[in-house]
Amino acid sequence: MKTFVLTILSFSIFSSLSADDYRNAEQELLNKNTKAVAKLAEVRAKIQNEKIPLATKLSGLERSVEEKRRSLDRLQRLRDNKTVSLTALKREVEGRKTEAQFLSTLGSDYLANFEARLHVAEIERNQEKLKEIKNILDGDNTEKDKMIARMNLLSLSMNRIEELLGGTQFDGQALDGNGKVREGTFVLSGPLAYFNEKSGSLAGLTESGRDLKPRIFELQDPQASTLRSFFNSKGDTAATLPVDATLGDAVKVAAAEDTAIEHIQKGGTWAYPIVIAAIISLLIALFKYLQLSGISFPRAKGITEIIRKMEDGDKDGAMKLAQNLKGPFKDMFSAGISKCTEGKKMVDESMYEELLATQPKLESYLPIIQVTAATAPLMGLLGTVTGMIKTFKQITLFGTGDAKSLSEGISEALITTELGLVAAIPSLILYAVLSRKTKAILAEMERLSSLFLNAFPKKKDLFMSVESQKEKDDESPLDSVPEPA
């Protein structure tokens, strides 16, 4: 309802406006339109006038932007390339540092090996240079200085190799076999080192050892004469050096060979009783061998002749033949024949008695050889224990760093065992041989006595009648005259 009233009211107001107001408004609108069109034409003309410069300027700006973009791309690529180059450079720097560290380690190892390979006689010559190189490598010097020191070490090593290849000669000191210092001249040629005393009385090869100076292994003629001739030769003359293909090992082996007495002395205290027992055993074995070898078995013909004499009743002839036998066979048959008139049992007992009396004589001193064969290994074992105890004492006092200090106890342990076996094995063999020979003699005596007794009973009465006849012959004729009444 309210809306309807407002509509009626508005219509009434508009209808009351005059026509002049509409015309004025229209005219005003036309004027504005005309001004606007003129202004639009002016603006269009201005735009048209400014369009070409602006287009030209825009084209220039676009070209500039394009150039800027290309420059930006180039700079970006350059930056990327620089980043890659920097990374590669850093990587290369790290690689160089690793190489420098490796060269440092390699240089230290090379320095240690170089010093180890130097002959003792060369140490004094190169001591100052090596000390200077060590001070640079161990100090707070730059890598450049350290690298220069390593190059100096390499140059020193190359010069030494050249000298050894061509041979070098210099003065120095060396120790002889008694540890006395000798002044003389060294010659180094390859791995060999020679020394000649100034007086010319001592010449030989040298060896690096635990001492601060080289030790001389004296050569014998003709090698010593050849070496002295080399040292006495002039620089412009050709000379010959004796060469040891074993690099001194042959000389060491020859020097290390001991005499029998030195070998026994290295065996320590228990080596002496072993040697004494072995000598006694050997002398006894020699004596027993000569003794048993002097007992020859009777020939079958001789025994048969004795039995024949016995069968014929010729006691004196049988006794004479028995006396011609040797050794215990003589005593045994003589005893049996002497008892032939007393019966077979007495003959058997008398011959057996001689056999029993002979047995200890044949077996005398053999137990000493047997005891030596049994006790020598035990004394060797005792020496082994003593040597090991001495070795462990050395280890307790000095440690295990120096093997040479331990060799004395080990040598004693091994040498006593060796001597014990050397004494025992021959003693055992000699005892077996001599025992077998003794048993053979006793067995032969027993066999021959049995042979004699088996033949004896056949003529017992014969001997009895012979003895009775002799008794009758010895009676006085007066004894047969009857007594008077």
C-alpha atoms as one frame of an Amber mdcrd trajectory, in Angstrom:
protein
   0.000   0.000   0.000   2.819   2.314   0.869   4.578   1.529  -2.427   1.601
   2.499  -4.448   1.326   5.880  -2.723   5.019   6.648  -3.363   4.654   5.798
  -7.054   1.714   8.203  -7.493   3.588  10.941  -5.755   6.671  10.588  -7.961
   4.671  10.694 -11.139   3.017  13.914 -10.027   6.379  15.607  -9.461   7.874
  14.693 -12.863   4.863  15.763 -14.730   5.067  19.168 -13.200   8.543  19.922
 -14.676   8.621  22.375 -17.607   9.821  21.783 -21.119  12.561  24.416 -20.686
  14.314  22.373 -18.170  14.435  19.458 -20.610  15.878  21.586 -23.346  18.487
  23.130 -21.123  19.555  19.774 -19.997  19.704  18.478 -23.526  21.790  21.461
 -24.642  24.151  21.035 -21.816  24.566  17.366 -22.651  25.284  18.213 -26.270
  27.919  20.714 -25.300  29.572  18.241 -23.068  29.447  15.671 -25.803  31.009
  18.037 -28.297  33.799  18.928 -25.893  34.370  15.344 -25.136  34.592  14.436
 -28.829  37.021  17.329 -29.455  39.090  16.349 -26.555  39.000  12.731 -27.767
  40.222  13.848 -31.205  42.945  15.883 -29.603  44.007  12.983 -27.462  43.961
  10.664 -30.463  46.103  13.083 -32.405  48.504  13.352 -29.509  48.593   9.602
 -29.185  49.187   9.299 -32.895  52.023  11.793 -32.648  53.606  10.047 -29.668
  53.032   6.438 -30.828  56.046   6.178 -33.197  58.627   7.534 -30.696  57.126
   5.336 -28.022  57.242   2.297 -30.329  60.818   3.108 -31.211  61.649   3.493
 -27.549  59.798   0.265 -26.744  61.732  -1.575 -29.410  64.959  -0.226 -27.970
  63.904  -1.252 -24.486  62.956  -4.700 -25.731  66.316  -5.053 -27.406  67.987
  -3.860 -24.232  66.001  -6.374 -22.192  66.980  -9.106 -24.604  70.611  -8.126
 -24.307  70.278  -8.000 -20.539  68.718 -11.444 -20.603  71.546 -12.820 -22.719
  74.068 -11.140 -20.452  72.266 -12.625 -17.476  72.364 -16.061 -19.034  76.037
 -15.676 -19.771  76.741 -14.489 -16.246  74.727 -17.353 -14.834  76.647 -19.826
 -16.953  79.888 -18.183 -15.948  78.842 -18.352 -12.318  77.948 -22.030 -12.690
  81.241 -22.656 -14.436  83.091 -20.827 -11.690  81.250 -22.894  -9.102  82.212
 -26.084 -10.917  85.783 -24.878 -11.340  85.980 -23.951  -7.675  84.705 -27.401
  -6.694  87.186 -29.026  -9.021  89.916 -26.782  -7.707  89.036 -27.676  -4.132
  89.033 -31.337  -5.088  92.403 -30.935  -6.743  93.738 -29.120  -3.701  92.550
 -31.980  -1.482  94.199 -34.435  -3.847  97.420 -32.478  -3.707  97.246 -32.456
   0.081  96.744 -36.230   0.074  99.685 -36.617  -2.274 101.781 -34.380  -0.052
 100.806 -36.466   2.998 101.639 -39.655   1.101 104.978 -38.214   0.032 105.634
 -37.235   3.638 104.950 -40.764   4.865 106.883 -42.247   1.963 109.782 -39.919
   2.646 109.883 -40.938   6.319 109.837 -44.616   5.384 112.483 -44.068   2.747
 114.659 -42.237   5.259 114.335 -45.121   7.742 115.113 -47.707   5.047 118.024
 -45.639   3.779 119.553 -45.477   7.251 118.971 -49.208   7.742 120.700 -50.052
   4.457 123.702 -47.868   5.173 126.822 -49.774   6.041 128.171 -48.973   9.489
 131.259 -47.469   7.897 129.049 -45.054   5.877 127.096 -43.696   8.826 129.836
 -41.355   9.926 130.197 -39.980   6.372 126.496 -39.214   5.972 125.626 -38.416
   9.564 125.579 -34.612   9.206 123.439 -34.620   6.057 120.967 -37.078   7.503
 120.745 -35.100  10.739 119.960 -31.907   8.804 117.261 -33.664   6.756 115.724
 -35.122   9.920 115.596 -31.740  11.627 113.747 -30.225   8.659 111.261 -33.098
   8.361 110.561 -33.258  12.096 110.449 -29.503  12.655 107.730 -26.877  12.038
 108.960 -25.993   8.577 106.841 -25.326   5.521 105.854 -28.052   3.126 108.141
 -26.485   0.566 111.159 -26.823   2.847 110.201 -30.395   3.706 109.790 -31.258
   0.048 113.240 -29.798  -0.668 114.669 -31.912   2.184 113.083 -35.037   0.693
 114.574 -34.206  -2.687 117.978 -33.776  -1.010 117.536 -37.206   0.571 116.697
 -38.680  -2.819 119.740 -37.004  -4.339 121.928 -38.362  -1.521 120.561 -41.839
  -2.143 121.178 -41.637  -5.892 124.751 -40.487  -5.310 125.317 -43.416  -2.949
 123.977 -45.865  -5.544 126.329 -44.439  -8.153 129.248 -44.778  -5.740 128.389
 -48.389  -4.910 128.019 -49.309  -8.559 131.419 -47.910  -9.417 133.001 -48.549
  -6.036 134.022 -46.004  -3.425 136.972 -45.803  -1.078 137.321 -43.894   2.207
 139.153 -44.044   5.541 137.551 -45.327   8.721 137.722 -47.603  11.747 136.720
 -51.242  12.230 136.843 -53.883  14.970 138.956 -56.996  14.679 138.059 -60.411
  16.080 139.185 -59.366  19.589 137.116 -56.173  19.558 140.114 -53.903  19.072
 139.677 -50.773  16.947 141.788 -50.755  13.782 142.465 -47.759  11.540 142.346
 -48.435   7.833 140.632 -47.977   4.499 137.207 -49.159   3.394 136.141 -50.094
  -0.111 132.442 -50.436  -0.841 131.404 -52.154  -4.051 127.775 -53.107  -4.354
 126.665 -55.054  -1.273 130.249 -55.966  -0.307 132.467 -53.989   2.053 136.222
 -54.548   2.358 138.711 -53.263   4.915 142.472 -53.054   4.939 144.460 -51.905
   7.940 146.974 -49.164   7.303 149.850 -51.438   8.269 148.556 -54.076   5.851
 148.552 -56.806   8.517 144.773 -57.252   8.517 142.493 -57.436   5.477 139.051
 -58.896   4.998 135.328 -58.406   4.616 133.309 -56.329   7.052 129.863 -56.827
   8.519 127.373 -54.532  10.181 126.429 -55.758  13.646 125.306 -54.504  17.010
 128.520 -52.535  17.431 128.838 -48.925  16.341 131.702 -49.927  14.092 131.907
 -52.681  11.473 133.454 -55.994  12.431 136.218 -57.515  10.290 136.102 -61.082
   8.996 139.723 -61.720   8.193 140.391 -63.502   4.912 143.069 -66.113   4.404
 145.490 -66.422   1.528 145.206 -66.235  -1.444 142.113 -64.017  -1.012 143.871
 -61.842   1.584 146.848 -61.306  -0.729 144.540 -60.365  -3.600 142.746 -57.850
  -1.369 146.014 -56.281  -0.156 147.213 -56.005  -3.745 144.031 -54.131  -4.606
 144.493 -51.630  -1.784 148.157 -51.139  -2.665 147.444 -50.610  -6.379 147.470
 -47.126  -7.882 144.366 -45.398  -9.126 145.197 -45.755 -12.827 145.910 -49.502
 -12.687 143.509 -52.435 -12.923 143.132 -54.611  -9.830 141.025 -57.555  -8.743
 138.743 -57.825  -5.726 137.787 -61.186  -4.217 134.009 -61.541  -4.409 131.935
 -63.548  -1.957 128.794 -64.655  -3.783 127.131 -65.483  -0.452 127.544 -61.846
   0.695 129.591 -62.850   3.701 127.495 -65.833   4.768 130.226 -68.303   3.852
 132.745 -66.386   5.974 130.270 -66.293   8.864 129.670 -70.015   8.617 133.395
 -70.693   8.540 133.950 -68.408  11.530 131.061 -70.005  13.425 132.457 -73.538
  13.049 133.764 -74.701  16.413 136.492 -77.125  17.245 135.597 -80.207  19.276
 136.873 -78.598  22.484 134.961 -75.359  21.840 131.835 -77.360  21.077 132.163
 -79.233  24.369 132.801 -75.995  26.267 129.564 -74.549  24.917 127.756 -77.524
  26.433 128.374 -76.186  29.927 129.060 -78.112  33.131 127.255 -81.322  32.253
 129.065 -81.758  28.970 132.287 -82.779  30.745 130.941 -85.824  32.652 129.189
 -86.964  29.471 132.439 -86.753  27.499 134.425 -88.441  30.279 131.891 -91.273
  30.495 131.962 -91.644  26.703 135.780 -91.814  26.653 135.856 -94.390  29.459
 133.195 -96.437  27.703 135.115 -96.294  24.431 138.405 -97.345  26.076 136.716
-100.218  27.883 135.014-101.314  24.672 138.337-101.212  22.845 140.029-103.193
  25.609 137.238-105.796  25.724 137.199-106.109  21.965 140.925-106.811  21.888
 140.551-109.220  24.801 137.678-111.152  23.235 139.223-111.063  19.779 142.327
-112.748  21.241 140.212-115.761  22.220 140.028-118.047  19.235 137.716-121.056
  19.102 139.486-124.443  19.044 139.401-126.210  15.748 137.239-129.301  15.506
 140.332-131.336  14.572 142.079-130.396  17.821 139.104-131.361  19.989 138.755
-134.636  18.112 142.452-135.378  18.750 142.020-134.777  22.481 139.041-137.136
  22.584 141.038-139.729  20.637 143.910-139.462  23.105 141.445-139.910  25.924
 139.970-142.962  24.257 143.482-144.406  23.873 144.116-143.821  27.537 146.894
-141.299  26.852 146.151-138.776  29.586 149.474-136.996  29.248 149.052-136.647
  25.483 145.517-135.289  25.969 146.807-132.825  28.584 149.559-131.689  26.237
 147.019-131.038  23.480 144.791-129.171  25.946 147.707-126.965  26.940 148.057
-125.920  23.295 144.551-124.420  23.313 144.096-120.656  23.934 142.103-118.678
  26.417 139.496-120.228  28.670 139.305-123.361  26.519 142.805-124.312  27.727
 141.855-124.023  31.407 138.538-125.819  30.958 139.935-128.866  29.119 142.981
-129.030  31.403 140.718-129.121  34.454 138.518-131.811  32.901 141.445-134.016
  31.871 143.065-133.657  35.290 139.942-135.075  36.906 139.377-137.850  34.367
 140.351-140.583  36.853 137.744-139.438  39.359 134.720-140.134  37.221 132.479
-138.278  34.814 130.719-136.308  37.516 133.943-134.784  38.805 135.019-133.996
  35.242 131.685-132.307  34.607 131.885-130.298  37.820 135.478-129.230  37.226
 134.752-128.096  33.659 131.578-126.310  34.763 133.553-124.629  37.529 136.031
-123.315  34.969 133.114-122.138  32.831 131.642-120.221  35.769 135.067-118.771
  36.583 135.527-117.657  32.995 132.125-115.936  32.672 132.841-112.982  35.061
 136.223-112.489  33.402 134.627-112.232  29.967 131.796-110.010  31.200 134.013
-107.755  33.296 133.681-103.971  32.642 130.726-104.532  30.292 128.283-103.115
  32.896 130.211 -99.816  32.750 129.444 -99.560  29.031 125.811-100.443  29.751
 125.570 -97.815  32.508 127.087 -95.207  30.165 124.513 -96.040  27.508 121.730
 -95.619  30.083 122.950 -92.527  31.950 124.397 -90.418  29.101 120.934 -89.402
  27.763 119.846 -88.589  31.319 122.880 -86.357  31.845 122.110 -84.771  28.479
 118.545 -84.135  29.640 119.866 -82.621  32.848 122.098 -80.328  30.797 119.061
 -79.377  28.691 117.134 -78.375  31.809 120.123 -76.399  33.101 120.493 -74.589
  29.775 116.803 -73.671  29.654 116.946 -72.363  33.216 119.893 -70.167  32.190
 117.940 -68.982  29.133 114.931 -67.978  31.202 117.187 -66.091  33.581 118.551
 -64.148  30.614 115.009 -63.400  29.460 114.108 -62.181  32.955 117.109 -59.862
  33.092 117.364 -58.592  29.510 114.076 -59.503  27.811 113.699 -61.158  24.444
 114.948 -58.288  22.277 118.439 -59.685  21.746 118.375 -63.274  20.547 122.158
 -63.556  20.680 122.184 -63.197  24.458 119.816 -66.163  24.685 121.874 -68.389
  22.405 124.293 -69.427  25.153 121.624 -71.146  27.235 119.925 -72.646  24.196
 123.288 -73.913  22.889 124.024 -75.515  26.240 120.610 -77.189  26.253 120.994
 -78.591  22.752 124.689 -79.516  22.921 124.312 -81.527  26.136 121.422 -83.436
  24.583 123.536 -84.046  21.497 126.540 -85.222  23.505 124.341 -87.495  25.611
 122.966 -89.191  22.532 126.388 -89.346  20.871 127.756 -91.089  23.970 124.746
 -93.360  24.507 124.138 -94.713  21.005 127.684 -96.041  20.338 127.875 -97.366
  23.917 124.648 -99.260  23.447 125.849-100.716  20.144 129.257-101.646  21.590
 127.639-103.271  24.605 125.395-105.339  22.367 128.311-106.430  20.143 130.592
-107.312  23.069 127.815-109.096  24.957 127.025-111.132  21.874 130.703-112.025
  21.480 130.950-113.007  25.160 127.861-115.177  24.968 129.228-116.813  21.825
 132.447-117.773  23.664 130.542-119.134  26.656 128.178-121.042  24.391 131.126
-122.579  22.527 132.765-123.564  25.820 129.543-125.230  26.933 129.175-127.028
  23.622 132.722-128.381  23.664 132.429-129.477  27.299 129.272-131.381  26.442
 131.079-132.965  23.484 133.957-133.993  25.746 131.665-135.430  28.416 129.626
-137.387  25.896 132.796-139.150  24.710 134.318-139.598  28.167 132.326-142.562
  29.708 133.424-145.012  27.007 136.972-145.422  28.394 136.507-144.833  32.122
 137.685-148.342  33.067 140.679-147.921  30.811 141.929-145.022  32.861 141.205
-146.918  36.061 143.234-149.951  34.870 146.074-147.742  33.735 146.214-146.037
  37.112 146.066-149.408  38.918 148.896-150.800  36.778 151.032-147.763  37.590
 150.389-148.283  41.284 151.457-151.956  41.010 154.611-150.942  39.170 155.446
-148.539  41.929 155.211-151.228  44.655 158.546-152.627  46.044 159.434-156.320
  45.268 160.065-156.868  48.965 156.451-156.188  49.654 155.536-159.332  47.712
 157.789-161.668  49.794 155.823-163.582  52.416 156.682-162.990  56.027 158.703
-165.710  57.719 157.034-168.095  60.213
